[in-house]
């Protein structure tokens, strides 16, 4: 496989390895059967839920006895637990920004704190939730980690679909990206999470000249690789006379849009014990102010639905999830074939070991199909679930921060090469002007008047006498030189496979 992975499994044993924030939004990542097939998960869901609740009940009562909790204290905890579980705060951006451009289905947000380098454009997932996942909290923000290394950082925020925008197509999103990239100078570093990752990949294949680096986190490229929970459902629906029947019914029920509530329900069904786990963990930590605060931050994002254009949703399911056309090489957008081989820029791939939505094999596929040289493909492997890769504390510190630093380095090297090329071109363009000027001066000088020469008739030359042949001396004996070894036979030019 043309990818170098950085595996950080087994690094969570010391206190130093624990995240600063106690709550990590890794949905279902610690459930015992989360990586199994859907049938297995549903079979063991009651046992998984019972196990996690038993553990947290013990934790709660252990802490309650230590703090000498009274029945009134326990009742207060129950009230707080219920109010937290039912709370639905609105998602918000936590980093200062301005709106640089706007379309009916998207906004271009500018988080930049400078004007240097090549702009970086983040594409959040568009899967039933708000785009604020990339700026989740002050401590857990891809945007803020990007700003540590990059001066110009932008985000395409996806807006919820309405009656007016329900027919938005993939071609419309590509057109929006064209306009956004043009506004940013004509080329960008593309960073895409999940759905934003395959959209970034499609764009890079269609507009290779506009992308300088491509980074995808937990983004499906080969939609049928690995053991993905989504694939189990697609496979079951595919047994119906019309594999798209269920998805069409969902869009029809939403009057042309795919409701965010349906998408959130779908995610919960893919991990049947996940909801029970989150509630149980909250009860076990209800006395931890920081934990409750982080739980509410997560609920604000995860439980706030956002509708998707029905036309775009159905196109995605049919051409990517069902037919897997991106890998098959048959995908077309606006009549143009999407050829992954046209992608030759440096690639950064990030996958989670316990990602049941986008298994690592689906992410690594880009390394196999893109035209990027092997030495410029960088893969990172982390023990996390799907959402943890975007907003988890450790992935941001240990993986996203180095990725953004590498992107800054790639940009600097590219700009230096371009500056040197421009200087060489300027020198080559001006040098011939000086060279060509010299002959003009020489030819302009008046020629000296020559004295006429008297014509003389030459006498006929006598034939020369033929010389006697000389006997050649025998060649002197010489020692034949030793043959030098050819390059590649153990020398410095040997190529290492």
N, C-alpha and C positions, 0 to 999 in steps of 0.2 A: 504494500500500500504506500502510495506516495504522500505520506504524512508522518511527521514526527510528533508523537504525543508526549505530553507532560502529565504523568499520572500522580495525583496527590492523595491516593487512597492510603488509609492507615495513618494519617497524620493528626488525628484528633484525640490523641491519648494524653496530652499534657494540658495544663491550665493555659499555657501560652497559645495553644491552638484553638481555644474556644472563642467564639465571636463575642465582641463587646456588647452587642444587643442580644438579650436572651431569646427573643422570638425570631425565628427564621421562617419565612413564608415558603417552605418547601412542601408543597401540597402532596400529601400521601407518600413522601419519599422514604419514610421510615417504616411504613407498613411492611410486614413480612412477605406478603404475596403481591406486592405492587408490580413486580416485573413479570408476573405470570399471565397467562391468557385470561380473557374476561370471564370465561366459564369458571375457571379456578378461583378468581378473585371473588366472584359472587358466591361461590360455594363456601369460601372461608370467611366472608365478610362478617357474619355474626360472631365468629370466634375472635377475629382481629379486633372488632369493636369492644367485645367483652374484656379482652386482655388489656386494652389501653385504658378502659374505664376503671378496671380494678386497680391498675397501677396508680392512676391519678387520684383515686379515692384514698388509697393508702398514703400517698404523698400529702394530700390535703389534711387528713386527720393527724398525721405526724406533725405537720407544721402548726395545726390548730392547738394541739396539746402543748407544744413548746411555748406558744404565746399565751397559754391559759385562756383560750377562747371560751366565751360564755354562749349559751343558746342564742342570746341576742346578737352576738358577733356572727354566729353561723347563719342566722336569718338575714343579717345584713349582707353576708357574702352571697347568699342565694339571690337576693334582690339585685345585687351588682352583676352577678353572672347573667341573670335573665336580661337585664337592660343592655349589657354588652353584646349578648348573642343576637338580640333583636335590633340593635342600632344599625343605621344605614347612613353613615356620613358620606358626603360627596368627595370624590377623588379630586386632588388638587396638585398643581405644580409647585414644587418647593424652592426652585431656583429662579432668580430674577431673569426675565427675558422680555423680548418684544415680538410682536407679530410682523414678520417681514413681508408676507404675502398670504393671500387667502383665496380659496376656491370653494365651491358649494360642498365638497366632501373632505376638504383638508385645509390645514393652515401650516405655513412655514414659520416656525418659531426660531428666533435668534437668541442663543445663550452666550454668544461670543464675548470674550474680554480682551480682544485684540484683533489685529488685521493681518497677522503674519501667517505664512505657510499656506497650504491648500486646505480649503474648507472640508469639514467632516460632517456628513449628513446621516443622522440616525433614523432608521425606519422601525417604529415599534410594531408589535403584533396588531393585527386587525382581526380579532377573534371574539367579539362580544364584550370586550372591556375597553376602558379608556386607555389612551396612549401614555398616561402618566406613569406607567410601569418603569419607564426609563429614567424617571426623576421621582422615585418612590418616596424617599425620605431624605433628610439632610445627610444621614450616615450611609444610606443605601441608594445611591444615585449614579447611574451610568454617566449621566450628563456631567456631574461634578468630577468624576474620576477622569473623564475625557478632558476636561478643562485643566487638569493638572499638567498635561503634556501638550495639548493642542489649543491654539488661540481662537480659532473659528469653529464653533460647534453649533449645529442646527438640528432641528427635529421636525419631521413631517408628522404633524398631529392629525390623526384620522377623526373625522366628525361623524356622528351618528347619522344613519340614513333616514330620509324622510320620504313623503309622497313624491316630492319633486326630484329626489336623487335616487330613487329605487332602481332605476335602469342604468346606473353607472356601470361601465364595463371595464375590463382590464386595460383596454386601449386608452380609456380616460385617465386611469391612474398613471400609465406610462407618459401620457401627455403632460400631466401635472408634474411628474418628475423631470421631464424635459425642461419645463418652464422654471422649476426650482433650480436645477443645475445651471441653466443659462443665467439666472439671477445671481448665482454664486461664482460666476466667472467661467463656466464651461466645463469644469471638471471637479470631482469631489472624491473623498474617501467615503465609501459606502459601508455602513454598519447596520445589519438587520437582525432582529430577534424573531425567532419562530416564523410566523407568516411574513414578517418584514424581511426575513432572510431569503426566502425563495423569491420574493418580489425584487429584492436587491440583485439577486443572481440573474433573474430574467433580464433586468435592466442592463446589467453589466455585459450580458451576452448580446443584447441588441445595440448597445451604445458603448462598445469597448473603449473608444477614444475619450469618453467622458468620465471614466473611473480609474483612479490611480492605485487604490487598494480596495480589497473586498473582504469584509469580516462578517461571519454569520455565527450566531449563537443558537444552538438547539433548533436549527432550521431544517425542515425536511427537504431533501433534494431528490433522493430515491425514496418515494413515498411508500414503497412496498418492501423495503429492506428492514431487517431486524424484527423484533417482537413488539410491535406497537399496538396499543389498545385500540386506537382508531382503526387500524387495519382489520381488527376482528369484526368491528361493526360494519365496515365497508364490505367485507367478505360476505357477511350474512345478508345484507341488503342486496348484494350482487346476485344472490340466488333467486331473487324475484324476477318476474318477466321483464320489468323495467327497473334496472339497478338504481335509477334516479328517482323512483316514485316517492320514497319517503322524503327526500330533500325537497322535491317539488311541492309536496303537500305542506311542508313547513313554511315555504315561501308564500304559497297560496293562502295559508292561514294567517300570515302576517301582512296580507294585502300588498304583496310585492316586495316586502323587506324580510330579511332573516332576523327575527327578534333576538336581542341579546339574551333574554331569559332562556330561550331554547339552547343557546350555545353554552351558557353557564350550567344548565341542567345536564347537558351532554358531558361536560367535563366531570361533573360529580358522579355521573353514572359510570364513567371509565375507572373510577376508584371508589367503589361502593362503601368502603369503610372510612374514607377520608374525612367526611363530614363529622362522623362520630369521633374520630381522632382529634380534630381541631377543637370540638366542644370539650372533650375530656381533658386535653392539655390546658385549655383555658380554665377549667374548674380547678385543676391541680395547681395553677399559678395565679388564682384570682386575687391573692394578697400581694402579688408582685406588680407594683405600679407600672414599671417599665414594660413588663410583658403585656399587660392589658392595653397600654398605649400602642404598642406595636401590633397587637391583634386588631385594634380598631383601624390602624393604618392599612392593614391588609384587607379588612372587610370593605373599607371605602373603595378600594380598587376592584377586588374580586367580585363583590356582590352588587356592584353598580352596572347594570346591563347597558350595552350600546348596540343598536341595530346596525346591520350590514346591508348594503344594496343587494337585493335578491338576485339580480343578473350576475353580479360579480361573484356572489356566493355559489351559485349553481355552476358557473364556469370553473371555479376553483375545484369543486368536488368532482365534476365530470372529467376535466382534462388532467388534473394533477393527482387527486386521490384515487379515482377509479381507474383511469387509463394510464397513469404514470408517464405522461407524454414528455415531461421534461428530460427524463433519462432515456426514453425510447428514441429521442431525436425527432419526434414528429410534431412537437408543440409549435403552433404559429400564433403570433400576436399581430393583428393588423395586417395580415397577409405576409408577414415576414417570419421566416423560420428562426427559432431560438436555438442557436448552436453554442453549446457550452465550451466548445473548443476555441471559440473566439476570445475567451477570457484568459489573459496571459499575465495579469497583474499579480502582485503578492497576495496570497490568501491567508486568512487567519480563521481557523475553525475551532469552535468550542462546543463540547458535548458533555452530557452528564451520565455517570455510570448507572444512575437509578431513574433515568428519564423514561417513563412509560408512554409518553406522548410522542416524543421524537427520539428514538434510540440512537446511539452513536453511529451505527452503520448508515443511517439515513443522512447524517451530516458529512461523514467521511467520503461519501460518494462524490462530492464535488471535486475532491482531490484527484479522483480517477478520471473524471470526464472533462475537467477544465484543461486548457492548454498551458497553464502556469508551470514553469520548470520546477522540478522536485525540490530544489534547494530554496525555493521561495514559497513553499507550502508549510505553514506552521499550525500544528494541531495541539489542542489542550484538552485534557481529560480531567474531570473533577467529580468527586463523589457527591452528587446532588440530584435532586429531582428537577422537573422541567422549569418551574418558576424560580427556583433557587439560583439558576444560572444567570438570571437577569438582575435579581435584586438581593441575593444573599450576600452577607458581609464578606465571607472568605473568598467566594469567586471574584468579587469586585477587587479586593485587595491583591489576591494572588494571581489572578488571570487577566481581568480586564485592564487593570493599571499597567502591567507590562505590555499588553497588546497596544494600548494607546501610545505608550512610549515608543514601541517599535514603529508604529505608523508615523509618528513624528520624525523618527530617524529616516524612514523610507522617503518621506516628503523632502527632507533636507538634501538627501543624496540625489533625488530626482531633480530638484531645483538647481543644485550645483552642476549636474551634468548638462542641463539645459543652458545654464549660463556659459559654461565652457564651450558648448556647441555654437551658441550665438557669437561668442568672441572669435572662434575659429572661422565662422562664416563671414564675419565682418572683415577679418584679416585677409581671407581669401578673395573677398570682393574688392578690396582696395589695393592689394598687391599688384595685380596685372596692370593697373593704370600707370604705375611708376615704370614697370618693365617695358611697356609699349611706347613710352615717351622717348626713350633713347634712340631707336632707329629713325624716328622722325627727324631728329636733330641732325643725324649723320647724313641722311639723304638730302636734307635741305642745303648742305654745304655745296658751293659751286665746284665742279670738277676742273682740275688743271688742264690747260690746253696742251695737247700732246704734239710733239714734233713728228711730222710725216717721215716715214721710213722708206728709203729707196728700195724698190723691189729688186731682189737679187735672185738670179736663177741658180739653183743649187746643182752642183755636179753630181752625176750618178755615182753612187757609192760602189766600191769594189766588193765583190762577194767575200765574206769572211771565211777563213780556213776552218775546216771541221777539226775540233780537238779530239785527241785520242781518248778512248774510254778509260776511266780510272777504276781500278779494282777496289771495291769497298772493303774496308777493314771489318773483321768480325766484331759483333757487338760485345761491349764489356759486360762481365757478369755482375748482376745486381741482386740484392736481397729483396724479395717481394715484400711490400708493406703489409702489415697486419690489418685485417678488415675490422673497422670500427663497429661496435654493436649497434643495431638499429634501435631507434627510439621505441620505448615500451618494453624492452627486454631487461627489466630490472632496474632501469635508470630512473631519472627524475620525472620522465614523461609518462611513466606507467600509470594507467588509469585504474583507479580503485572502483570496482563495481558498487 
